[in-house]
Amino acid sequence: MRTSSSLCRWLAAAIVFALGAGIAAAQEATPPPTPAPDCAECHLDVVAAWQDSIHAQAYHDPEFQTAWQAQKSDPACLSCHTTGFVARTGQYDQAGVTCTACHGETPATHPPEAVPIDPGVNVCADCHPTTVNEWEASLHGEQQLACTTCHTPHDQKVRFETANVLCLNCHDETRADYAHVSHPDQACIDCHWYRNLDETQHIKTGDLLPTGHDSQVETFTCVDCHAKLPENAQAVTPASPHPLTVAQVRIHELEAEVQTAQAQGENQAAAQLITGLVVGAVVMGIGVGSFSRLRRDRRQEE
């Protein structure tokens, strides 16, 4: 009985050993993937622009590290602050947002095979969903002006020296309305991208905040700058709305009244046109009848 038991154990061990040897042989027979070449070897200018950017420093930034450790190193943050993060294992390939985060894996035959480049917004959407959602609701989104239209992808800066120059590169028409004429010292983004938010809130909580990429000028944009009223102005209490809010409501009411008046005017013009056509048709009918009767009378006389 003991001999039989020992024989079984020996056979089991032999089988396990054989399976392990087979797996090891198979692994040795499969060559490891060719490592991607170092991008800096050929793309010195690109790497130089990227290495000090927000993407490059996404993991090493001291503020991020302090906040991340205060949140007990929540691994969810690493999905955007590292490259190749695997939630199941908590491991990642590279710290920060590196080349492969946007371009994908470098082909083994590169060069000469090109590295894929996606100029659309999908590359940015995974880590910037709030911004992309705002963009989709904007006129820029309607025109499908992707992120790289305004932002350089490697250093994440705007494409011109100032935001105003960037905007005026496309919006070059003269602005003669009161809002633009009365704010000559304000930059475009002061109103169209205005967000009176704590910029460190994302670092503190991880929440994704509005970024203003819908380009809409909201009421609080005016209120936050014009909060100080003249001495003779009516004071604002918690029970009373801000005068600028009231003014905006009144503006909407007046615009609605103008639209109603225009619609009524169009209806009235249409009614007058129809009346004129009816009167004209009646007059023409009377004229034709009179002319026919006159010709008939003349023929009878002859």
C-alpha positions as CSV (number, residue, x, y, z in Angstrom):
1,M,0.0,0.0,0.0
2,R,2.8,2.4,0.9
3,T,4.7,1.4,-2.3
4,S,1.6,2.2,-4.4
5,S,1.2,5.6,-2.6
6,S,4.8,6.5,-3.1
7,L,4.6,5.5,-6.8
8,C,1.6,7.8,-7.3
9,R,3.4,10.7,-5.7
10,W,6.5,10.1,-7.9
11,L,4.4,9.9,-11.0
12,A,2.6,13.2,-10.1
13,A,5.9,14.9,-9.5
14,A,7.2,13.7,-12.8
15,I,4.1,15.0,-14.6
16,V,4.4,18.4,-13.0
17,F,8.1,18.5,-13.8
18,A,7.4,17.6,-17.4
19,L,4.6,20.2,-17.8
20,G,6.9,22.9,-16.3
21,A,9.7,21.9,-18.7
22,G,7.4,22.0,-21.6
23,I,6.1,25.5,-20.7
24,A,9.6,26.7,-20.2
25,A,10.7,25.3,-23.6
26,A,7.6,27.0,-25.3
27,Q,8.5,30.3,-23.7
28,E,12.1,30.0,-24.8
29,A,10.9,29.2,-28.3
30,T,8.7,32.4,-28.5
31,P,11.0,35.4,-29.0
32,P,10.3,38.4,-26.8
33,P,8.6,41.4,-28.5
34,T,11.0,43.9,-30.0
35,P,11.3,46.9,-27.6
36,A,10.2,50.2,-29.1
37,P,13.1,52.5,-30.0
38,D,13.8,55.5,-27.8
39,C,11.8,58.3,-29.4
40,A,14.5,60.8,-28.3
41,E,17.1,59.2,-30.6
42,C,15.3,60.7,-33.6
43,H,12.8,63.2,-32.2
44,L,15.0,65.5,-30.1
45,D,12.9,68.6,-30.7
46,V,9.6,66.8,-29.8
47,V,11.0,65.3,-26.6
48,A,12.6,68.6,-25.6
49,A,9.2,70.3,-26.0
50,W,7.4,67.5,-24.1
51,Q,9.8,66.9,-21.1
52,D,8.7,69.9,-19.1
53,S,5.1,69.8,-20.1
54,I,2.1,69.1,-17.9
55,H,1.8,65.6,-19.5
56,A,5.4,64.8,-18.8
57,Q,5.2,65.9,-15.2
58,A,1.8,64.4,-14.5
59,Y,3.2,61.9,-12.1
60,H,6.3,63.7,-10.8
61,D,4.6,67.0,-10.0
62,P,5.1,67.7,-6.3
63,E,1.6,69.0,-5.8
64,F,0.2,65.8,-7.4
65,Q,2.5,63.6,-5.2
66,T,1.5,65.4,-2.0
67,A,-2.3,65.2,-2.8
68,W,-2.0,61.6,-4.0
69,Q,-0.3,60.4,-0.9
70,A,-2.8,62.4,1.2
71,Q,-5.5,60.3,-0.5
72,K,-3.7,57.1,0.4
73,S,-2.2,56.8,-3.1
74,D,-5.6,56.1,-4.8
75,P,-4.7,54.0,-7.8
76,A,-7.6,55.5,-9.8
77,C,-5.4,58.6,-10.3
78,L,-2.8,56.6,-12.1
79,S,-5.1,55.9,-15.1
80,C,-4.4,59.5,-16.3
81,H,-1.1,60.3,-14.5
82,T,0.8,57.3,-15.9
83,T,1.0,55.4,-19.1
84,G,0.0,51.8,-19.5
85,F,-1.8,51.6,-16.2
86,V,-3.5,48.3,-15.4
87,A,-6.2,48.6,-12.8
88,R,-6.2,44.9,-12.0
89,T,-2.6,44.9,-11.0
90,G,-2.0,48.5,-10.1
91,Q,1.1,48.5,-12.3
92,Y,2.0,50.9,-15.1
93,D,4.6,51.1,-17.8
94,Q,5.8,54.6,-17.5
95,A,5.3,57.5,-15.1
96,G,3.6,60.5,-16.6
97,V,1.9,60.8,-20.0
98,T,4.4,59.6,-22.5
99,C,4.5,59.1,-26.3
100,T,2.6,55.8,-26.3
101,A,-0.2,57.3,-24.3
102,C,-1.3,59.2,-27.3
103,H,0.4,57.5,-30.2
104,G,0.0,53.9,-29.1
105,E,2.7,51.2,-29.3
106,T,5.5,52.0,-31.7
107,P,5.5,49.5,-34.6
108,A,8.4,47.0,-34.6
109,T,9.2,48.1,-38.1
110,H,9.4,51.8,-37.3
111,P,11.2,53.3,-39.1
112,P,10.4,53.2,-41.9
113,E,6.8,52.4,-40.9
114,A,5.1,55.4,-39.5
115,V,3.8,55.8,-36.0
116,P,0.0,56.2,-36.0
117,I,-1.3,59.7,-35.2
118,D,-4.9,60.5,-34.4
119,P,-5.5,64.2,-34.7
120,G,-9.1,63.9,-33.4
121,V,-10.4,64.5,-29.8
122,N,-10.6,60.8,-29.0
123,V,-7.0,60.8,-27.9
124,C,-7.8,63.5,-25.2
125,A,-11.2,62.2,-24.2
126,D,-10.2,59.5,-21.8
127,C,-8.5,61.9,-19.4
128,H,-10.3,65.1,-20.2
129,P,-14.0,64.0,-20.5
130,T,-15.4,67.3,-19.0
131,T,-13.4,69.4,-21.5
132,V,-14.5,67.3,-24.4
133,N,-18.1,67.4,-23.4
134,E,-18.0,71.1,-23.2
135,W,-16.3,71.3,-26.6
136,E,-18.9,69.1,-28.2
137,A,-21.6,71.6,-27.0
138,S,-19.7,74.6,-28.4
139,L,-19.6,76.1,-31.9
140,H,-16.0,74.8,-32.1
141,G,-17.4,71.3,-31.6
142,E,-20.1,71.9,-34.3
143,Q,-17.3,72.8,-36.7
144,Q,-15.2,69.8,-35.5
145,L,-12.2,72.0,-34.6
146,A,-10.2,69.4,-32.7
147,C,-8.0,70.1,-29.7
148,T,-4.8,70.5,-31.8
149,T,-6.4,73.3,-33.7
150,C,-5.7,75.6,-30.8
151,H,-3.2,73.5,-28.7
152,T,0.2,72.2,-29.6
153,P,0.1,68.5,-28.6
154,H,3.7,68.1,-27.2
155,D,4.1,71.1,-24.9
156,Q,0.3,71.6,-24.4
157,K,0.5,75.3,-25.1
158,V,-1.7,77.5,-27.3
159,R,-0.5,77.8,-30.9
160,F,0.1,81.6,-30.7
161,E,1.9,83.9,-28.3
162,T,-1.3,85.0,-26.6
163,A,-4.8,83.8,-26.3
164,N,-6.1,86.9,-28.0
165,V,-3.9,86.3,-31.1
166,L,-5.1,82.7,-31.1
167,C,-8.8,83.7,-31.2
168,L,-8.4,86.6,-33.6
169,N,-6.6,84.3,-36.0
170,C,-10.1,82.9,-36.9
171,H,-12.4,85.5,-35.4
172,D,-11.0,88.5,-37.3
173,E,-14.3,90.3,-38.0
174,T,-14.7,93.7,-36.3
175,R,-16.7,93.6,-33.1
176,A,-18.8,96.7,-32.7
177,D,-21.3,95.5,-30.1
178,Y,-21.4,97.1,-26.6
179,A,-19.9,94.1,-24.8
180,H,-16.8,94.0,-26.8
181,V,-16.3,97.8,-27.3
182,S,-16.7,98.5,-23.6
183,H,-14.1,95.9,-22.5
184,P,-11.0,96.8,-24.6
185,D,-8.6,95.7,-21.9
186,Q,-10.1,92.2,-21.4
187,A,-8.7,89.2,-23.1
188,C,-11.1,86.9,-25.0
189,I,-10.7,84.1,-22.4
190,D,-11.5,86.5,-19.5
191,C,-15.1,86.3,-20.5
192,H,-15.5,83.3,-22.9
193,W,-13.4,80.9,-20.8
194,Y,-14.1,82.4,-17.4
195,R,-14.4,80.0,-14.5
196,N,-14.2,81.4,-11.0
197,L,-13.1,78.1,-9.5
198,D,-10.3,76.9,-7.2
199,E,-7.7,75.6,-9.7
200,T,-6.3,73.4,-7.0
201,Q,-9.6,71.6,-6.5
202,H,-8.7,68.8,-8.8
203,I,-5.5,68.2,-7.0
204,K,-7.3,68.2,-3.6
205,T,-10.3,66.0,-4.6
206,G,-9.6,64.5,-8.0
207,D,-12.9,66.0,-9.3
208,L,-12.9,67.1,-13.0
209,L,-14.0,70.7,-13.1
210,P,-15.4,72.8,-15.9
211,T,-12.8,74.3,-18.1
212,G,-14.8,76.8,-20.1
213,H,-14.4,75.1,-23.5
214,D,-18.1,75.7,-24.3
215,S,-17.0,79.3,-24.9
216,Q,-20.3,80.7,-23.4
217,V,-20.3,83.9,-21.4
218,E,-22.4,83.2,-18.3
219,T,-24.1,85.7,-16.0
220,F,-21.6,85.0,-13.2
221,T,-18.8,86.1,-15.5
222,C,-20.2,89.7,-15.4
223,V,-21.3,89.5,-11.7
224,D,-17.9,88.4,-10.4
225,C,-16.2,91.4,-12.0
226,H,-19.0,94.0,-11.5
227,A,-19.9,92.9,-7.9
228,K,-18.9,96.3,-6.5
229,L,-21.9,98.7,-7.0
230,P,-21.9,102.5,-7.1
231,E,-22.6,104.2,-3.8
232,N,-26.1,105.2,-4.8
233,A,-27.0,101.8,-6.2
234,Q,-29.5,99.5,-4.4
235,A,-27.8,97.1,-2.1
236,V,-28.0,93.4,-2.8
237,T,-29.5,91.2,-0.1
238,P,-29.8,87.4,0.0
239,A,-33.5,87.9,-0.8
240,S,-32.9,90.1,-3.8
241,P,-31.1,89.1,-7.0
242,H,-28.1,90.9,-8.3
243,P,-28.9,93.8,-10.5
244,L,-27.0,92.3,-13.4
245,T,-29.0,89.1,-13.1
246,V,-32.2,91.2,-13.2
247,A,-30.8,93.1,-16.2
248,Q,-30.1,89.8,-18.1
249,V,-33.6,88.6,-17.4
250,R,-35.0,91.9,-18.7
251,I,-32.8,91.6,-21.8
252,H,-34.3,88.1,-22.5
253,E,-37.8,89.6,-22.0
254,L,-37.1,92.4,-24.4
255,E,-35.6,90.0,-27.0
256,A,-38.8,87.9,-26.7
257,E,-40.9,91.0,-27.2
258,V,-39.0,92.0,-30.3
259,Q,-39.3,88.5,-31.7
260,T,-43.1,88.5,-31.0
261,A,-43.4,91.9,-32.6
262,Q,-41.5,90.7,-35.7
263,A,-43.7,87.7,-35.9
264,Q,-46.8,89.8,-35.6
265,G,-45.5,92.2,-38.2
266,E,-44.8,89.3,-40.6
267,N,-48.3,88.0,-40.0
268,Q,-49.8,91.4,-40.6
269,A,-47.8,91.8,-43.8
270,A,-49.0,88.4,-45.0
271,A,-52.6,89.3,-44.2
272,Q,-52.3,92.6,-46.0
273,L,-50.8,90.8,-49.0
274,I,-53.6,88.3,-49.1
275,T,-56.2,91.2,-48.8
276,G,-54.5,93.0,-51.6
277,L,-54.6,89.9,-53.8
278,V,-58.3,89.4,-53.1
279,V,-59.2,93.0,-53.8
280,G,-57.1,93.0,-57.0
281,A,-58.8,89.8,-58.2
282,V,-62.3,91.3,-57.5
283,V,-61.4,94.5,-59.3
284,M,-60.0,92.6,-62.2
285,G,-63.1,90.4,-62.3
286,I,-65.3,93.5,-62.4
287,G,-63.2,95.1,-65.1
288,V,-63.3,92.0,-67.3
289,G,-67.1,91.7,-66.8
290,S,-67.6,95.3,-67.7
291,F,-65.4,95.0,-70.8
292,S,-67.3,91.9,-72.0
293,R,-70.7,93.6,-71.5
294,L,-69.5,96.7,-73.4
295,R,-68.4,94.6,-76.4
296,R,-71.7,92.7,-76.4
297,D,-73.7,95.9,-76.3
298,R,-71.7,97.3,-79.3
299,R,-72.3,94.2,-81.3
300,Q,-76.1,94.4,-80.7
301,E,-76.1,98.1,-81.8
302,E,-74.3,97.1,-85.0
